[in-house]
Amino acid sequence: MTLHLSPIISLPRMSVAQDACASGERIVPEETPIALTYNGSTHAVMMASPSDLEDFALGFSLSEGIISDSADLLSMDVVEHDLGCEIRMWLSDRCGRAYRIRRRALAGPVGCGLCGVESLAEAARPVEPVTGQLRLPPAAIKAAMADLSEAQRLNREARAIHAAAFWRPGKGVVAIREDVGRHNALDKLAGALAGASETCSNGLVLLTSRVSVEMVQKAARMGAPILVAISAPTALAVRVAESCGITLVAIARGDAFEVFTHPDRIDLRAS
């Protein structure tokens, strides 16, 4: 369906500078409650940008382990309400049975990601090892982050919006998704790639945010061999990246970046 909600909106404001004031407008990001339901039961209510919601629902379902393949979602409907949007999903019999067993309540405000997790083991759940053999020169990291900046259409207009992108050597940014929440942006990217049957083993996943453990877990489920972020990682994110085989590149700004795990995928001889 076509949503009436927009991810950005123009609002009136008064600007003050050097003791002078002026009225005008500023474009700011929208933030909307998005309810994700499975087989008639609400699983999560996330604060997100109201765009690319089908990608968001598919990527969230994959990253949370509710489904293992896009074919496990039998149907999906996005319903707009006065207070937000509801994404109604129906699971295959196999996933529906598994979901009933593991069903738990989760509330995810922007920037949270693991709120409502009832088990500490759930937060540190292992992921499949990433085995992609992609090797790239340092110049490719610089080029990828420059391409990411150019591709952030919504952020150029409203600021305060995160992005996650998939970049492939020789092709540039293959897909990008933006959202007020960094986790949501990555879930939207995962859904977009899964819906297009794109594999992540031959490219980079790029982030405009810091790298927390759940971002590494999501990237690992996508099969991304190299994760590049503009900000720093947490210590747990580094440990999980090391254990699952991801090359974690962070603080990638301008000509410089830092490699925290599996540096063999960065070909320094080509610099």
MILO-979768 format. One record per residue (C-alpha): residue number from 1; residue in three letters; x, y, z. Coordinates in steps of 0.1 Angstrom, whole numbers, plus 5000, padded with zeros to 4 digits. Layout:
N
+-----+------+------+------+------+
| pos | code |    X |    Y |    Z |
+-----+------+------+------+------+
| NUM |  ALA |    X |    Y |    Z |
...
+-----+------+------+------+------+
This chain:
271
+-----+------+------+------+------+
| pos | code |    X |    Y |    Z |
+-----+------+------+------+------+
|   1 |  MET | 5000 | 5000 | 5000 |
|   2 |  THR | 5010 | 5037 | 4996 |
|   3 |  LEU | 5016 | 5053 | 5030 |
|   4 |  HIS | 5006 | 5089 | 5036 |
|   5 |  LEU | 5034 | 5093 | 5062 |
|   6 |  SER | 5067 | 5108 | 5051 |
|   7 |  PRO | 5101 | 5101 | 5066 |
|   8 |  ILE | 5108 | 5138 | 5067 |
|   9 |  ILE | 5086 | 5169 | 5074 |
|  10 |  SER | 5090 | 5206 | 5073 |
|  11 |  LEU | 5083 | 5224 | 5106 |
|  12 |  PRO | 5082 | 5261 | 5115 |
|  13 |  ARG | 5110 | 5274 | 5137 |
|  14 |  MET | 5127 | 5306 | 5148 |
|  15 |  SER | 5164 | 5309 | 5143 |
|  16 |  VAL | 5186 | 5330 | 5166 |
|  17 |  ALA | 5221 | 5342 | 5157 |
|  18 |  GLN | 5241 | 5372 | 5169 |
|  19 |  ASP | 5212 | 5386 | 5189 |
|  20 |  ALA | 5190 | 5386 | 5157 |
|  21 |  CYS | 5161 | 5362 | 5151 |
|  22 |  ALA | 5142 | 5351 | 5120 |
|  23 |  SER | 5112 | 5329 | 5114 |
|  24 |  GLY | 5113 | 5301 | 5089 |
|  25 |  GLU | 5111 | 5264 | 5085 |
|  26 |  ARG | 5134 | 5234 | 5089 |
|  27 |  ILE | 5132 | 5199 | 5075 |
|  28 |  VAL | 5134 | 5173 | 5103 |
|  29 |  PRO | 5130 | 5135 | 5104 |
|  30 |  GLU | 5097 | 5119 | 5112 |
|  31 |  GLU | 5096 | 5093 | 5140 |
|  32 |  THR | 5067 | 5068 | 5140 |
|  33 |  PRO | 5056 | 5038 | 5161 |
|  34 |  ILE | 5058 | 5007 | 5140 |
|  35 |  ALA | 5041 | 4976 | 5154 |
|  36 |  LEU | 5053 | 4943 | 5140 |
|  37 |  THR | 5029 | 4914 | 5145 |
|  38 |  TYR | 5033 | 4877 | 5137 |
|  39 |  ASN | 5003 | 4854 | 5133 |
|  40 |  GLY | 4981 | 4880 | 5150 |
|  41 |  SER | 5003 | 4887 | 5180 |
|  42 |  THR | 5023 | 4919 | 5185 |
|  43 |  HIS | 5060 | 4911 | 5189 |
|  44 |  ALA | 5076 | 4946 | 5189 |
|  45 |  VAL | 5068 | 4982 | 5187 |
|  46 |  MET | 5097 | 5001 | 5172 |
|  47 |  MET | 5102 | 5038 | 5168 |
|  48 |  ALA | 5113 | 5042 | 5131 |
|  49 |  SER | 5112 | 5062 | 5100 |
|  50 |  PRO | 5080 | 5054 | 5080 |
|  51 |  SER | 5097 | 5043 | 5048 |
|  52 |  ASP | 5108 | 5010 | 5033 |
|  53 |  LEU | 5086 | 4992 | 5059 |
|  54 |  GLU | 5084 | 4959 | 5040 |
|  55 |  ASP | 5122 | 4958 | 5039 |
|  56 |  PHE | 5123 | 4966 | 5077 |
|  57 |  ALA | 5099 | 4939 | 5085 |
|  58 |  LEU | 5117 | 4913 | 5064 |
|  59 |  GLY | 5151 | 4923 | 5077 |
|  60 |  PHE | 5139 | 4924 | 5114 |
|  61 |  SER | 5124 | 4890 | 5110 |
|  62 |  LEU | 5156 | 4876 | 5096 |
|  63 |  SER | 5180 | 4893 | 5121 |
|  64 |  GLU | 5158 | 4882 | 5151 |
|  65 |  GLY | 5158 | 4846 | 5139 |
|  66 |  ILE | 5120 | 4845 | 5136 |
|  67 |  ILE | 5125 | 4833 | 5100 |
|  68 |  SER | 5155 | 4818 | 5082 |
|  69 |  ASP | 5144 | 4827 | 5046 |
|  70 |  SER | 5121 | 4852 | 5030 |
|  71 |  ALA | 5099 | 4823 | 5019 |
|  72 |  ASP | 5090 | 4818 | 5056 |
|  73 |  LEU | 5069 | 4850 | 5054 |
|  74 |  LEU | 5036 | 4838 | 5038 |
|  75 |  SER | 5021 | 4873 | 5037 |
|  76 |  MET | 5028 | 4909 | 5048 |
|  77 |  ASP | 5004 | 4938 | 5050 |
|  78 |  VAL | 5013 | 4974 | 5061 |
|  79 |  VAL | 4983 | 4991 | 5077 |
|  80 |  GLU | 4984 | 5028 | 5085 |
|  81 |  HIS | 4967 | 5040 | 5117 |
|  82 |  ASP | 4962 | 5074 | 5133 |
|  83 |  LEU | 4990 | 5067 | 5158 |
|  84 |  GLY | 5014 | 5049 | 5135 |
|  85 |  CYS | 5018 | 5018 | 5113 |
|  86 |  GLU | 5012 | 4981 | 5118 |
|  87 |  ILE | 5030 | 4954 | 5098 |
|  88 |  ARG | 5010 | 4922 | 5099 |
|  89 |  MET | 5030 | 4891 | 5090 |
|  90 |  TRP | 5019 | 4855 | 5088 |
|  91 |  LEU | 5045 | 4828 | 5091 |
|  92 |  SER | 5049 | 4793 | 5076 |
|  93 |  ASP | 5037 | 4764 | 5098 |
|  94 |  ARG | 5073 | 4756 | 5108 |
|  95 |  CYS | 5082 | 4791 | 5118 |
|  96 |  GLY | 5048 | 4797 | 5134 |
|  97 |  ARG | 5053 | 4767 | 5157 |
|  98 |  ALA | 5088 | 4779 | 5166 |
|  99 |  TYR | 5076 | 4814 | 5172 |
| 100 |  ARG | 5049 | 4803 | 5196 |
| 101 |  ILE | 5076 | 4786 | 5217 |
| 102 |  ARG | 5100 | 4815 | 5218 |
| 103 |  ARG | 5074 | 4843 | 5218 |
| 104 |  ARG | 5085 | 4871 | 5240 |
| 105 |  ALA | 5077 | 4908 | 5245 |
| 106 |  LEU | 5101 | 4933 | 5230 |
| 107 |  ALA | 5098 | 4971 | 5231 |
| 108 |  GLY | 5125 | 4989 | 5211 |
| 109 |  PRO | 5128 | 5027 | 5213 |
| 110 |  VAL | 5152 | 5044 | 5189 |
| 111 |  GLY | 5188 | 5035 | 5197 |
| 112 |  CYS | 5180 | 5006 | 5220 |
| 113 |  GLY | 5180 | 4974 | 5200 |
| 114 |  LEU | 5180 | 4949 | 5229 |
| 115 |  CYS | 5154 | 4964 | 5252 |
| 116 |  GLY | 5130 | 4938 | 5266 |
| 117 |  VAL | 5153 | 4908 | 5261 |
| 118 |  GLU | 5143 | 4885 | 5289 |
| 119 |  SER | 5174 | 4863 | 5288 |
| 120 |  LEU | 5211 | 4874 | 5290 |
| 121 |  ALA | 5219 | 4844 | 5268 |
| 122 |  GLU | 5195 | 4858 | 5242 |
| 123 |  ALA | 5216 | 4890 | 5241 |
| 124 |  ALA | 5248 | 4871 | 5235 |
| 125 |  ARG | 5234 | 4844 | 5212 |
| 126 |  PRO | 5259 | 4830 | 5188 |
| 127 |  VAL | 5258 | 4835 | 5151 |
| 128 |  GLU | 5270 | 4814 | 5122 |
| 129 |  PRO | 5306 | 4821 | 5113 |
| 130 |  VAL | 5313 | 4844 | 5083 |
| 131 |  THR | 5336 | 4828 | 5058 |
| 132 |  GLY | 5337 | 4852 | 5029 |
| 133 |  GLN | 5372 | 4856 | 5014 |
| 134 |  LEU | 5369 | 4891 | 5000 |
| 135 |  ARG | 5401 | 4911 | 5002 |
| 136 |  LEU | 5403 | 4948 | 4995 |
| 137 |  PRO | 5429 | 4976 | 4994 |
| 138 |  PRO | 5426 | 5005 | 5019 |
| 139 |  ALA | 5416 | 5028 | 4990 |
| 140 |  ALA | 5384 | 5007 | 4987 |
| 141 |  ILE | 5374 | 5015 | 5023 |
| 142 |  LYS | 5379 | 5053 | 5016 |
| 143 |  ALA | 5359 | 5051 | 4983 |
| 144 |  ALA | 5331 | 5031 | 5000 |
| 145 |  MET | 5326 | 5056 | 5028 |
| 146 |  ALA | 5327 | 5085 | 5003 |
| 147 |  ASP | 5300 | 5068 | 4982 |
| 148 |  LEU | 5279 | 5062 | 5014 |
| 149 |  SER | 5280 | 5099 | 5022 |
| 150 |  GLU | 5269 | 5108 | 4987 |
| 151 |  ALA | 5240 | 5083 | 4988 |
| 152 |  GLN | 5224 | 5096 | 5020 |
| 153 |  ARG | 5195 | 5114 | 5004 |
| 154 |  LEU | 5173 | 5118 | 5035 |
| 155 |  ASN | 5201 | 5128 | 5058 |
| 156 |  ARG | 5212 | 5155 | 5035 |
| 157 |  GLU | 5177 | 5170 | 5038 |
| 158 |  ALA | 5169 | 5165 | 5075 |
| 159 |  ARG | 5201 | 5154 | 5093 |
| 160 |  ALA | 5198 | 5131 | 5124 |
| 161 |  ILE | 5192 | 5101 | 5102 |
| 162 |  HIS | 5213 | 5070 | 5102 |
| 163 |  ALA | 5222 | 5049 | 5071 |
| 164 |  ALA | 5233 | 5014 | 5064 |
| 165 |  ALA | 5245 | 5005 | 5029 |
| 166 |  PHE | 5259 | 4976 | 5009 |
| 167 |  TRP | 5289 | 4984 | 4987 |
| 168 |  ARG | 5304 | 4962 | 4961 |
| 169 |  PRO | 5338 | 4967 | 4943 |
| 170 |  GLY | 5333 | 4979 | 4908 |
| 171 |  LYS | 5296 | 4987 | 4914 |
| 172 |  GLY | 5296 | 5011 | 4944 |
| 173 |  VAL | 5265 | 5014 | 4966 |
| 174 |  VAL | 5242 | 4986 | 4956 |
| 175 |  ALA | 5216 | 4994 | 4982 |
| 176 |  ILE | 5211 | 5019 | 5010 |
| 177 |  ARG | 5184 | 5023 | 5036 |
| 178 |  GLU | 5180 | 5053 | 5061 |
| 179 |  ASP | 5162 | 5055 | 5094 |
| 180 |  VAL | 5162 | 5075 | 5126 |
| 181 |  GLY | 5173 | 5043 | 5143 |
| 182 |  ARG | 5207 | 5027 | 5134 |
| 183 |  HIS | 5193 | 4992 | 5141 |
| 184 |  ASN | 5163 | 4999 | 5119 |
| 185 |  ALA | 5185 | 5011 | 5090 |
| 186 |  LEU | 5205 | 4979 | 5091 |
| 187 |  ASP | 5174 | 4957 | 5093 |
| 188 |  LYS | 5159 | 4976 | 5063 |
| 189 |  LEU | 5191 | 4970 | 5044 |
| 190 |  ALA | 5190 | 4933 | 5053 |
| 191 |  GLY | 5154 | 4931 | 5041 |
| 192 |  ALA | 5161 | 4949 | 5008 |
| 193 |  LEU | 5190 | 4926 | 5000 |
| 194 |  ALA | 5171 | 4894 | 5010 |
| 195 |  GLY | 5141 | 4906 | 4989 |
| 196 |  ALA | 5164 | 4911 | 4959 |
| 197 |  SER | 5183 | 4877 | 4965 |
| 198 |  GLU | 5216 | 4897 | 4969 |
| 199 |  THR | 5244 | 4880 | 4988 |
| 200 |  CYS | 5267 | 4900 | 5011 |
| 201 |  SER | 5297 | 4878 | 5007 |
| 202 |  ASN | 5313 | 4899 | 4979 |
| 203 |  GLY | 5310 | 4934 | 4994 |
| 204 |  LEU | 5310 | 4957 | 5025 |
| 205 |  VAL | 5283 | 4966 | 5049 |
| 206 |  LEU | 5286 | 5003 | 5058 |
| 207 |  LEU | 5273 | 5021 | 5088 |
| 208 |  THR | 5270 | 5058 | 5098 |
| 209 |  SER | 5269 | 5048 | 5135 |
| 210 |  ARG | 5289 | 5033 | 5163 |
| 211 |  VAL | 5292 | 4995 | 5163 |
| 212 |  SER | 5274 | 4978 | 5191 |
| 213 |  VAL | 5272 | 4940 | 5195 |
| 214 |  GLU | 5237 | 4937 | 5179 |
| 215 |  MET | 5250 | 4955 | 5148 |
| 216 |  VAL | 5277 | 4929 | 5144 |
| 217 |  GLN | 5252 | 4901 | 5150 |
| 218 |  LYS | 5229 | 4915 | 5123 |
| 219 |  ALA | 5258 | 4919 | 5098 |
| 220 |  ALA | 5269 | 4883 | 5105 |
| 221 |  ARG | 5235 | 4869 | 5098 |
| 222 |  MET | 5237 | 4888 | 5065 |
| 223 |  GLY | 5269 | 4870 | 5057 |
| 224 |  ALA | 5290 | 4903 | 5055 |
| 225 |  PRO | 5327 | 4896 | 5056 |
| 226 |  ILE | 5337 | 4932 | 5062 |
| 227 |  LEU | 5317 | 4957 | 5084 |
| 228 |  VAL | 5328 | 4994 | 5081 |
| 229 |  ALA | 5315 | 5022 | 5104 |
| 230 |  ILE | 5322 | 5058 | 5108 |
| 231 |  SER | 5323 | 5056 | 5146 |
| 232 |  ALA | 5339 | 5034 | 5172 |
| 233 |  PRO | 5329 | 4999 | 5183 |
| 234 |  THR | 5322 | 4986 | 5218 |
| 235 |  ALA | 5345 | 4960 | 5233 |
| 236 |  LEU | 5318 | 4933 | 5231 |
| 237 |  ALA | 5312 | 4941 | 5195 |
| 238 |  VAL | 5349 | 4936 | 5188 |
| 239 |  ARG | 5349 | 4902 | 5206 |
| 240 |  VAL | 5318 | 4890 | 5187 |
| 241 |  ALA | 5333 | 4901 | 5154 |
| 242 |  GLU | 5365 | 4883 | 5162 |
| 243 |  SER | 5346 | 4851 | 5171 |
| 244 |  CYS | 5323 | 4851 | 5141 |
| 245 |  GLY | 5350 | 4859 | 5115 |
| 246 |  ILE | 5340 | 4895 | 5106 |
| 247 |  THR | 5366 | 4921 | 5097 |
| 248 |  LEU | 5356 | 4950 | 5118 |
| 249 |  VAL | 5367 | 4984 | 5104 |
| 250 |  ALA | 5357 | 5015 | 5124 |
| 251 |  ILE | 5364 | 5052 | 5128 |
| 252 |  ALA | 5365 | 5053 | 5090 |
| 253 |  ARG | 5368 | 5090 | 5083 |
| 254 |  GLY | 5387 | 5106 | 5054 |
| 255 |  ASP | 5419 | 5087 | 5046 |
| 256 |  ALA | 5421 | 5070 | 5079 |
| 257 |  PHE | 5404 | 5040 | 5096 |
| 258 |  GLU | 5411 | 5014 | 5122 |
| 259 |  VAL | 5409 | 4976 | 5118 |
| 260 |  PHE | 5399 | 4957 | 5150 |
| 261 |  THR | 5395 | 4921 | 5138 |
| 262 |  HIS | 5406 | 4898 | 5110 |
| 263 |  PRO | 5429 | 4924 | 5093 |
| 264 |  ASP | 5439 | 4898 | 5066 |
| 265 |  ARG | 5410 | 4910 | 5044 |
| 266 |  ILE | 5426 | 4944 | 5041 |
| 267 |  ASP | 5454 | 4941 | 5015 |
| 268 |  LEU | 5480 | 4966 | 5027 |
| 269 |  ARG | 5503 | 4957 | 4999 |
| 270 |  ALA | 5479 | 4974 | 4975 |
| 271 |  SER | 5481 | 5007 | 4993 |
+-----+------+------+------+------+
